[in-house]
């Protein structure tokens, strides 16, 4: 799966809704997602909200899994542990997800969130995805 296919999948899955998230990079074991924030993503003071960052982390993790499994819509979040390290203030936010381990039933990702152009992450997450069991021929 490449970024173009991933973005097409997102638009189709959320047809009729505004999708401002864009998958900008996909290589085996890694996906980078970009969001141009608007007022719906902000807290007072111009901070990108925690739920916005968590959603971005989850999306990046989902597509990191797809770099290994191919399109697997039924992969689901099993756990998401988020640490907010510093204020996330900016117009464009990136989530960079890298697979640490993937097996037959679980995938574990390490994800950094940063404002575009920043060198230090605003938040960090470890995400586990449950993968659907493969059908075996009888």
Secondary structure, 3 states (H helix, E strand, C coil): CCHHHHHHHHHHHCCCCCCCEEEEEEECCEEEEEEECCHHHEECCCEECHHHHHHHHHHHHHHHHHHHHCCCCCCEEEEEEEEECCCCECCEEEEEEEEEEECCCEEEEEEEEEECCCCCCCEEEEEEEECCCCCCCC
